[in-house]
Every structure is written in C-alpha cells, then in structure tokens.
Amino acid sequence: MSKDIFGLHPSKLSEYQHDIIYQIKCKAVELSDMYDELVDSREKSIAKTNLEQSVMWAVKSCCINDGDEDIDIKFEKGDSKKVG
C-alpha cells in the first residue's frame, strides 16, 4: 500500500482518469484567474495556496483510485459523459 501512496508503482491512467484530471485542472485555472483579479493580500495568497492543494489532492485521488464505478461527468458545454 505504501508503494502505491508514494507512486513507486504508478499505473497507467484510464481515459476516465485523464478526462477528470483535465477537467479539474481547467476549473482550477478559471478560479485562479478570478483570484488574480483580487487585490493582493494575505487572504488571496492563502486562497491560491489552498486551490493548489485542492487540485493536488483531487488529482492524487483520481490517480490512486481506479474509478471503477459509473460516474456521470459534467463537461464545460453541459455535455455529460457516462464512464465506468
């Protein structure tokens, strides 16, 4: 289990995993761009740091969990894709 946590035995990502990671990162870029419009402050820095952490943990979750159940992903244009 520890080897999986630290990525010593990385698995190949499925199409689902690639799709969801891409969507997570696209949404994070959108939110980060919105944050950039805020006045520079400690709170803004904390918000950006926590966004980076959130993305990191979400991507890690996607990478270490196979996602073997059916999940309906909502994409940008309102399209949805059933995967699993």
Steps between C-alpha positions, in 0.01 A plus 500: 500500500777748587658443161174607336471810718847619406465410133763229484269286291321756284214363297400612156209741514173407336315730262266585786791600724655718229164668436425576863853627572478730199165635618630554855799695369289708258265602779798583724646727231166681470480552874866604527444759227208639701721516809757697299244779469489543879713752684828346615462390860586223741151358453545487121831317544339250736210448258741427212709266715190310609382478139836344406468254787144416403602422144795293620280287725225462242748386235665262744162355590424448133837335439494255791134404470396310191159663470342165418147619566277683255540874539325769298753778422363845416716672242527870412226518237243315705585173329523203728692180457418173673819317591582187690 
